[in-house]
């Protein structure tokens, strides 16, 4: 499993756990989608911090990375 796999698994899991259907996802609030993508990015990043497929991925590691560096993810993205 690599960073992309971890990102996709996180995004899919968050969408499924939210209870949104396809129409709901299409109309989801921007902040909700940003949070889902930020979570996915953090899980992908933590996946590559240690040898092994999921050794470094934990709730604590993901939350810590978001707390420490999450604000930097969106720098420059506001214009998109």
N, C-alpha and C positions, 0 to 999 in steps of 0.2 A: 504494500500500500504506500502510495506517495502522497505528496502535498495536495495534488489535484483530486485524488480519490477521497482524502479526508475532507477537503472543501465541499465536494459534491455530496458526500454522505451527510455532512452537517446541514447543508442547505435543504436537502430532501427531508431529513429528519425534522428540521424546524418547521417546514411547511406541513408535513403530515401531522406533527404534534399540535399545530395551530388549529387544525380542523378546517382550514380553508380549502374550498374546492377551486377549480380552475377559474371560475368567474370571480370568486372572492379574491383570488390571488391577483387577477388582473386589476382589481379595484383596491388592492391593499394600500394602506397609507404608506407614503414614502418612508417615514421613520421606521415602520415595521419591516419593510424590505431592507432598509439599510442595516438594521440590527441583525437580520438573518444573514446578510452577506458579510457583515463584520465578524459574526460568530464563525462562519465558514472560513473566512480568511485566517482567523486566529487558530482554528483547528488545523488548517493546512500548514501554517507556520510552525506550530508546536510539533507536528508530525515529523519534521525534519531536524529537530533539535537533538535527537539522540539516535544511536543505531537501533534498528529493529522497526518493524512496521508501525506499532502503536505505543512503543515504550514511553515516549514523552507526553502522549496525549492524556490529559486528565482534566477534570473540571477545574481544578485549582490552577493548573498551568494555563488553560485557556482564559479563565477569568483574570489571572494575573497579567497576561499579555495584553488583554483588552484594557485593563486599568492603566497599565504602564505606557502602552503605545497606540491605543485605539484611536486617539484623536489624530494621529498622523496618517491614518488610512485615508481620510477624506480630504487631505490637503490637495487642492487643485481639482477635486472632483465636483465642486459646486457648479462649475461652468458647464458640466455635461448635461 
